[in-house]
């Protein structure tokens, strides 16, 4: 049976805000926009005429007040729920409109998802407001209640409203007096611990929460909040403890306590049963610890939360020395985006997709080394958490670094240029094959086994939250496996060995286009495949040129042309990117990529030309003869 759409009226005197709300609601298939109002009289008239399920009401409009309008709407349409939008959080205003009958109080500028969820909740008869504002409302009502108690006149209406508000908060809440005795509990707290509310009044809070996770009495932790000791501590505590029900059974509970503001004595304690979360956390920690890559969990401020054994071994730190440190200690030159994205809280789930990059890491002894970092994000109750899986790239980068150093030494010393380059290029190819085989036979197998373990675990889980966290971990492992497969492809392209040069370059261009969005075109005019050794050399030079396009060109399009010319293969690679000054780039220390392309062509009797200028794109053109190949001078 198809659920009927939720009928919505919006009321705001600001045209831009009204249009934005209308567009948002109209874009949702489960919502129906039935009217727009610009003042209080309009919205009351529309509510009476159209009987919407929800009215989204600006708190300040011409012609009336929000509380009076809410009452008028519900007098004329009792089934209509009202969501109030305000420019800022104000506990007094929130209490006023909630007392008038509003179902939600939201701040303008909140995420679209929050408003849409509030509409759905209001249609179900549920309250929506931020936890921080709910606390402020509780504190304000309690302060008024305390003041009136001192004067001997208890405000029964406020007390009842306080209880109603507490009962609508989606957490177990206990108000604790300065002496540690319980003053008030909501219905969730009573159900959680198996008591009637009246049984808990005046009992010590240690009846419910005897000690913290580390054995410290809970009432002492709360007393510190009351006394603000030590004075420089944050005015709140969060800890995990053991809760005790009336029947004597115990369970893990998460405690969040905040002192009453404005000089009031006492503490508001929010409690949550984390029994299932504890099991999930244990599973997650076992998987996290078993992950073969060096892995750390980081919050959006860049603070390290968890460290696995592989990270301890790779970086030379004990995990207790890393937890609480900034991630800069491991990745000193990282971009801040590895753990923080602009407006994270306003982005949808698609922005949690894992990504990867190559960075420089630093060990405890101060030595730097290259790492491949796979970055996955998971959304938790505490906000977005970031998983950084790091793999030492020293071995993979070593071959190229050794080649570059050897070429520089060769040029400086004037030694047997051709013979050394032949040896080095041959060694590089052998090293590429060895590394590819090692990744395939070792690392990729471990990753695949971990993925299978996760699939086995998935069949044992049923809780949606557990499955969501598991899905993010599976996605991170999938990204790591994909990156390893890409390394194998780069080091040992199967198409080059089994199908030939054209197929290998075509596969590389398809991968480049998929991963970067660069439009890639291949114009193949070869009538026959080059010999095996020659095609490997052609492919490597083309691969280096296309890697430069990927990393530096910022191009929208790249064209590759293959032509058989004078007993060899002519390759032309042209992009429409930003271009560069060829001479200045080649003269910089450490930038040997362009020189190496020329040297590879030169050692087999070919040539390579590079044409570029700032703003004019780049063309790399090279010709490799089919006869000759990679032979040392004097060899036949």
C-alpha positions in Angstrom: 0.0 0.0 0.0 1.4 3.4 -1.0 1.7 5.8 1.9 -0.1 9.1 1.4 2.1 12.1 0.9 2.6 14.5 3.7 0.7 17.8 3.0 2.8 20.8 3.9 2.1 24.6 4.1 5.1 27.0 4.4 4.9 30.5 6.0 7.7 33.0 5.8 7.7 36.7 4.8 11.1 36.4 3.1 10.7 35.6 -0.6 14.1 33.9 -1.0 13.6 31.7 2.1 10.1 30.8 1.0 11.2 29.9 -2.5 14.0 27.7 -1.1 11.6 25.9 1.2 9.2 25.4 -1.6 11.8 23.9 -3.9 13.1 21.6 -1.1 9.6 20.3 -0.3 8.6 20.0 -4.0 11.7 17.9 -4.7 10.6 15.2 -2.2 8.2 12.5 -3.5 6.8 11.9 -0.1 5.8 15.5 0.5 3.2 17.7 -1.2 3.3 21.5 -1.0 -0.3 22.8 -0.7 0.2 26.4 0.1 2.5 29.4 0.9 1.8 32.2 3.3 3.5 35.5 3.9 2.0 36.5 7.3 0.2 35.1 10.3 -3.4 35.7 8.9 -2.4 33.9 5.7 -1.1 30.8 7.4 -4.1 30.5 9.7 -6.5 30.8 6.7 -4.6 28.2 4.7 -4.4 25.8 7.6 -8.2 26.1 8.1 -8.9 25.6 4.4 -6.4 23.0 3.4 -6.0 21.0 6.6 -2.2 20.3 6.0 -0.5 17.7 8.1 2.5 20.0 8.8 3.0 23.8 8.8 6.6 25.1 8.6 6.3 28.5 10.3 8.8 31.4 10.5 8.9 32.6 14.2 8.8 36.3 13.2 6.3 37.4 10.6 4.0 40.5 10.3 0.6 40.4 11.8 1.0 38.3 15.0 3.1 36.1 17.2 4.2 32.5 16.7 2.5 31.2 19.9 -0.8 32.8 19.1 -0.6 31.6 15.5 0.2 28.0 16.6 -2.8 28.0 18.9 -5.1 29.4 16.2 -3.9 26.9 13.6 -4.5 23.9 15.9 -7.9 25.3 17.0 -9.0 25.3 13.3 -7.1 22.1 12.3 -6.3 19.9 15.3 -4.4 17.4 13.3 -1.9 19.9 11.9 1.6 19.9 13.4 3.7 23.1 13.4 7.4 23.3 12.9 8.9 26.6 14.0 12.0 28.1 12.2 14.1 30.7 13.9 17.3 32.6 13.0 19.0 31.4 16.1 18.6 29.0 19.1 16.8 30.6 22.0 15.6 28.5 24.9 13.0 31.0 26.0 11.5 31.2 22.5 11.6 27.4 22.2 9.8 26.8 25.4 7.2 29.4 24.5 6.3 27.8 21.1 6.5 24.3 22.5 4.1 25.3 25.2 1.8 26.6 22.5 1.8 23.3 20.8 4.7 23.3 18.3 6.2 20.0 17.3 9.7 21.2 16.4 12.1 24.2 16.8 14.8 24.4 14.2 17.4 27.0 13.3 17.5 28.4 9.8 20.5 27.2 7.9 20.3 23.7 9.4 20.9 20.8 7.0 18.1 20.0 4.6 18.0 16.5 6.0 17.2 17.9 9.4 14.1 19.8 8.2 12.9 16.9 6.1 13.4 14.5 9.1 11.5 17.1 11.3 8.6 17.1 8.9 8.4 13.3 8.9 8.7 13.2 12.7 6.0 15.9 13.1 3.7 13.9 10.9 4.3 11.0 13.3 3.6 13.1 16.3 7.2 13.3 17.5 9.3 16.3 18.7 12.4 17.6 16.9 15.0 20.0 18.3 18.8 20.0 18.8 20.2 18.3 21.9 22.0 21.5 22.9 18.8 23.5 22.8 16.9 20.7 24.7 19.5 21.0 27.5 19.1 24.8 27.6 15.3 24.4 27.8 15.7 21.9 30.7 18.1 24.2 32.5 15.9 27.3 32.0 12.8 25.5 33.3 14.7 24.0 36.2 16.0 27.4 37.2 12.6 28.9 37.2 11.3 25.9 39.1 14.1 26.2 41.7 13.5 29.9 42.1 9.9 29.4 42.8 10.6 26.6 45.2 12.8 29.0 47.2 9.9 31.4 47.4 7.6 28.6 48.3 5.5 28.8 45.2 6.1 25.9 42.9 5.2 26.6 39.3 3.2 23.5 38.6 2.7 24.4 35.0 6.5 24.7 34.4 7.2 21.5 36.3 4.7 19.6 34.2 6.1 21.2 31.0 9.6 20.2 32.2 8.5 16.6 32.7 6.8 16.6 29.3 9.9 18.0 27.6 12.1 15.4 29.3 9.8 12.6 28.2 10.0 13.8 24.6 13.8 13.8 24.7 15.2 10.6 22.9 17.5 9.8 25.8 17.2 8.7 29.5 17.6 11.9 31.5 18.2 12.2 35.3 18.4 15.6 37.1 20.8 15.3 40.1 20.9 17.7 43.0 24.2 19.1 44.4 24.3 16.4 47.1 24.1 13.6 44.5 20.4 12.8 45.0 18.0 12.3 42.1 15.5 15.1 41.7 13.7 14.2 38.5 13.8 11.4 35.9 12.0 11.0 32.6 10.0 8.0 31.4 12.9 6.6 29.4 15.2 6.6 32.4 12.6 4.8 34.5 12.1 2.2 31.9 15.8 1.7 31.3 16.5 0.9 34.9 13.2 -0.8 35.7 11.9 1.6 38.3 8.8 3.7 38.8 9.7 7.4 38.7 8.6 8.0 42.3 10.9 5.2 43.6 14.0 7.0 42.3 13.3 10.5 43.7 15.9 11.4 46.5 17.9 8.2 46.0 21.6 8.7 45.3 22.6 8.6 41.7 25.0 5.8 42.5 21.9 3.6 42.8 21.7 3.7 39.0 25.4 4.2 38.1 27.7 3.0 40.9 31.1 3.6 39.2 32.7 4.8 36.0 34.4 2.4 33.6 37.7 3.0 35.5 36.2 2.4 39.0 35.7 6.0 40.1 32.4 6.6 41.9 29.9 8.3 39.6 28.7 10.7 42.3 32.3 12.0 42.8 32.6 12.8 39.0 29.3 14.6 39.1 30.2 16.5 42.3 33.2 17.9 40.5 30.9 19.4 38.0 28.8 21.0 40.7 32.0 22.4 42.4 33.7 23.1 39.0 36.9 21.4 40.1 39.5 21.8 38.8 38.4 25.2 37.5 40.1 24.8 34.1 38.2 21.6 33.3 35.6 21.6 30.6 32.1 22.1 32.2 31.0 18.6 31.3 31.9 15.0 31.7 31.5 12.0 29.4 32.3 8.5 30.5 31.3 4.9 30.1 30.0 3.2 33.3 28.1 0.1 34.5 24.4 0.7 35.0 22.4 -1.3 37.6 18.7 -2.1 37.1 16.2 -2.5 39.9 16.5 -6.3 39.5 20.2 -6.2 40.1 21.3 -6.9 36.5 24.0 -4.7 35.1 24.7 -3.3 31.6 27.2 -0.8 30.0 25.8 2.7 29.9 27.2 5.9 28.3 27.0 8.9 30.6 27.0 12.6 29.5 26.6 15.0 32.3 26.5 18.9 32.2 26.2 21.2 35.2 23.2 23.5 35.5 24.0 27.0 34.2 23.6 30.5 35.7 24.7 29.5 39.2 22.3 26.7 39.7 23.4 23.7 41.8 23.0 20.3 40.2 23.7 18.3 37.1 21.7 17.1 34.1 22.7 13.5 33.3 21.9 11.9 30.0 22.3 8.1 29.8 22.3 5.6 27.0 22.4 1.8 27.0 25.4 0.8 24.9 25.2 -2.9 25.2 24.8 -3.5 21.5 27.3 -0.8 20.7 29.8 -2.5 23.0 29.5 -5.7 21.0 29.8 -3.7 17.7 32.8 -1.8 19.0 34.5 -5.1 20.0 34.0 -6.5 16.6 35.2 -3.3 14.9 38.3 -3.2 17.1 39.2 -6.8 16.2 38.8 -6.1 12.5 40.7 -2.8 12.9 43.5 -4.6 14.8 43.7 -7.4 12.2 43.9 -5.0 9.2 47.3 -5.6 7.4 48.0 -1.9 6.6 49.0 0.7 9.2 45.7 2.1 10.2 44.6 5.0 12.4 41.2 6.4 13.3 41.1 10.2 13.3 38.4 12.7 14.2 37.6 15.8 12.1 40.0 17.9 14.2 42.9 15.7 13.1 43.3 14.0 16.6 44.2 10.3 16.5 41.6 8.1 18.3 42.7 4.5 17.5 45.9 2.9 16.3 46.5 -0.7 15.2 49.5 -2.9 15.6 50.6 -2.5 12.0 50.8 1.3 12.6 52.9 0.8 15.7 55.3 -1.3 13.7 55.5 1.0 10.7 56.0 4.2 12.6 57.9 3.0 15.7 55.5 4.4 18.2 53.5 2.7 21.0 49.8 3.3 20.4 49.4 5.0 23.8 52.0 7.6 22.6 49.9 8.3 19.5 46.3 8.4 20.8 45.4 12.0 21.5 48.2 13.3 19.2 47.6 15.3 16.0 47.9 13.2 12.8 50.6 15.7 11.8 53.1 13.6 13.9 52.7 10.8 11.3 51.9 12.8 8.2 53.6 16.2 8.6 52.8 17.6 5.2 49.3 16.2 4.7 46.5 18.3 3.2 43.9 19.1 5.9 41.2 17.6 3.7 42.3 14.1 4.7 40.3 14.5 7.9 38.2 17.6 7.4 36.0 18.7 4.5 34.4 22.1 4.3 30.8 22.0 5.6 31.1 18.3 6.5 27.9 18.5 8.5 25.9 19.7 5.4 27.0 17.0 3.1 25.2 13.8 2.3 26.4 10.2 2.5 27.9 10.3 -1.0 30.7 12.5 0.4 31.8 9.6 2.6 33.2 7.7 -0.4 36.8 6.6 0.3 39.6 8.3 -1.6 43.4 7.7 -1.8 46.6 9.8 -2.2 50.3 9.5 -1.9 52.0 11.4 0.9 55.3 11.6 2.9 55.2 10.0 6.4 57.5 10.4 9.3 58.7 7.7 11.7 59.4 8.3 15.4 63.2 8.4 14.6 62.5 11.4 12.3 63.1 9.5 9.0 60.7 10.3 6.2 59.3 7.7 3.7 56.6 7.6 1.0 53.2 6.1 1.9 50.0 5.4 0.0 47.1 6.6 2.1 43.5 5.2 1.7 41.0 7.5 3.3 37.6 6.3 4.4 35.0 8.2 6.4 32.2 6.9 8.7 29.5 8.9 10.3 29.0 8.2 14.0 27.0 9.8 16.9 30.2 11.8 17.7 30.4 13.1 14.1 32.5 12.0 11.1 35.4 9.8 11.9 38.2 9.2 9.4 40.0 5.9 8.8 43.5 6.3 7.4 45.1 3.1 6.0 48.7 3.6 5.1 51.1 1.4 3.1 54.9 2.0 2.9 55.7 2.8 -0.7 59.5 2.8 -0.2 60.1 -0.4 -2.1 57.8 0.6 -4.9 59.3 4.0 -5.2 62.9 2.7 -4.8 63.3 1.5 -8.3 62.5 4.8 -9.9 64.5 6.8 -7.3 67.5 4.5 -7.9 67.1 5.0 -11.6 67.0 8.8 -11.3 70.0 8.9 -9.0 72.0 6.7 -11.3 71.1 8.8 -14.4 72.2 12.0 -12.6 75.5 10.3 -11.5 76.0 9.0 -15.1 75.6 12.4 -16.6 77.9 14.0 -14.1 80.7 11.4 -14.5 80.3 10.9 -18.3 80.4 7.1 -17.9 79.0 4.5 -20.3 75.7 6.3 -20.8 74.0 3.8 -23.1 75.1 0.6 -21.4 74.1 1.8 -17.9 70.7 3.0 -19.1 70.1 -0.3 -20.8 70.9 -2.1 -17.5 68.8 0.2 -15.5 65.8 0.1 -17.7 66.0 -3.7 -17.8 66.4 -3.8 -14.0 63.4 -1.5 -13.7 61.2 -3.8 -15.8 62.3 -6.8 -13.8 61.6 -5.0 -10.6 58.2 -3.9 -11.8 57.4 -7.6 -12.5 58.7 -8.7 -9.2 56.7 -6.2 -7.2 53.6 -6.9 -9.2 53.9 -10.6 -8.5 54.5 -9.9 -4.8 51.4 -7.7 -4.5 49.4 -10.3 -6.3 50.6 -13.3 -4.3 50.8 -11.7 -0.9 49.2 -8.3 -0.1 46.2 -8.7 -2.4 45.5 -12.2 -1.0 45.5 -10.8 2.6 43.1 -8.0 1.6 40.8 -10.5 -0.2 40.8 -12.7 2.9 39.9 -9.8 5.1 37.0 -9.0 2.7 35.7 -12.5 2.9 35.9 -12.4 6.8 33.8 -9.2 6.6 31.2 -11.0 4.4 31.0 -13.8 7.0 30.5 -11.2 9.7 27.8 -9.5 7.7 25.7 -12.7 7.7 25.8 -12.7 11.5 24.7 -9.1 11.9 21.2 -7.8 11.8 21.3 -4.4 13.4 21.2 -1.6 10.7 23.8 0.5 12.5 26.2 -2.4 12.7 25.6 -3.1 9.1 26.2 0.5 8.1 29.5 0.7 10.0 30.5 -2.7 8.4 29.6 -1.4 5.0 32.0 1.6 5.4 34.8 -0.8 6.5 34.1 -3.0 3.5 34.3 0.0 1.2 37.7 1.0 2.7 39.0 -2.5 2.2 37.6 -2.6 -1.4 39.4 0.7 -2.1 42.7 -0.8 -0.8 42.2 -3.8 -3.0 41.4 -1.7 -6.0 44.5 0.4 -5.4 46.6 -2.8 -5.2 45.1 -4.0 -8.5 45.9 -0.7 -10.1 49.5 -1.0 -9.0 49.6 -4.4 -10.5 48.1 -3.0 -13.7 50.7 -0.1 -13.7 53.6 -2.4 -13.1 52.6 -5.3 -15.3 49.7 -4.5 -17.6 48.2 -7.9 -18.7 47.1 -6.5 -22.1 50.6 -5.6 -23.0 51.8 -9.1 -22.5 48.8 -11.0 -24.0 47.1 -8.6 -26.5 49.8 -6.1 -27.6 50.7 -2.4 -27.5 47.4 -1.0 -28.8 45.2 -3.0 -26.4 47.5 -2.0 -23.4 47.4 1.8 -24.3 43.6 1.6 -24.9 43.1 0.0 -21.4 45.3 2.6 -19.8 43.4 5.5 -21.5 40.0 3.9 -20.3 41.3 3.8 -16.8 42.6 7.4 -17.0 39.2 8.6 -18.2 37.3 6.7 -15.6 39.5 8.0 -12.7 40.0 11.6 -13.8 37.2 12.5 -16.1 39.7 13.5 -18.8 38.3 12.8 -22.3 40.7 10.3 -23.9 41.0 9.4 -27.6 43.2 6.8 -29.4 43.9 7.0 -33.1 45.6 3.7 -34.1 47.2 3.6 -37.5 49.6 0.7 -36.9 49.4 -2.1 -39.4 51.3 -4.6 -37.2 52.3 -4.9 -33.6 55.9 -3.9 -32.6 58.3 -6.6 -31.3 57.8 -7.5 -27.6 60.8 -5.6 -26.2 60.0 -2.6 -28.3 56.4 -2.5 -27.3 57.3 -2.5 -23.6 59.6 0.5 -24.1 56.9 2.3 -26.2 54.3 1.6 -23.5 56.6 2.9 -20.7 57.4 6.2 -22.4 53.7 6.7 -23.2 52.8 5.7 -19.6 55.1 8.4 -18.2 53.7 11.0 -20.6 50.1 10.2 -19.6 51.1 10.2 -15.9 52.3 13.7 -16.4 48.9 14.6 -17.9 47.1 13.0 -14.9 49.3 14.8 -12.3 50.1 18.2 -13.8 48.2 19.2 -16.9 44.7 19.9 -15.6 43.6 18.9 -19.1 40.0 18.3 -20.3 41.1 16.1 -23.3 44.1 14.0 -24.4 44.7 12.5 -27.8 47.1 9.6 -28.5 48.1 8.7 -32.1 50.1 5.6 -33.1 51.6 5.4 -36.6 54.1 3.0 -38.3 56.9 5.1 -39.8 60.2 4.1 -41.3 60.5 0.7 -39.7 59.4 2.0 -36.3 56.5 3.3 -34.3 55.7 7.0 -34.0 53.6 8.0 -30.9 52.1 11.5 -30.5 50.4 12.4 -27.2 48.7 15.8 -27.1 46.7 17.4 -24.2 44.8 20.8 -23.9 46.1 21.4 -20.4 47.9 24.4 -18.7 51.2 23.7 -20.4 54.6 24.6 -19.0 58.1 26.0 -19.8 60.0 22.9 -20.9 63.5 24.3 -20.2 62.7 25.6 -16.7 61.1 22.3 -15.7 63.9 20.1 -17.0 66.4 22.3 -15.1 64.9 21.7 -11.7 66.5 19.2 -9.4 64.6 16.0 -9.0 62.5 16.5 -12.2 64.0 13.8 -14.4 60.8 12.4 -15.9 61.1 14.3 -19.2 64.8 13.5 -19.4 64.1 9.8 -18.8 61.6 9.7 -21.6 64.2 11.1 -24.0 66.9 8.7 -22.6 64.7 5.6 -23.1 64.1 6.5 -26.7 67.8 7.4 -27.2 69.2 4.1 -26.0 67.4 2.2 -28.7 68.3 4.6 -31.5 65.0 6.6 -31.4 64.1 10.1 -30.4 61.7 12.0 -28.2 60.5 15.7 -28.6 58.4 17.7 -26.0 56.6 20.9 -27.0 54.8 23.0 -24.5 54.2 26.6 -23.3 52.2 28.0 -20.4 48.5 28.0 -21.4 49.1 26.2 -24.7 48.9 22.5 -23.7 51.6 19.9 -24.3 52.6 17.6 -27.1 55.0 14.6 -26.5 56.2 12.9 -29.7 58.6 10.0 -29.9 59.8 7.4 -32.4 61.1 4.0 -31.5 62.7 1.7 -34.2 61.5 -1.9 -34.3 65.1 -3.3 -34.7 67.7 -2.9 -32.1 65.9 -3.0 -28.8 67.5 -2.9 -25.3 71.0 -4.1 -26.1 74.2 -3.0 -24.5 76.9 -1.4 -26.7 78.9 -4.1 -28.5 76.3 -6.8 -28.1 74.9 -8.4 -31.3 
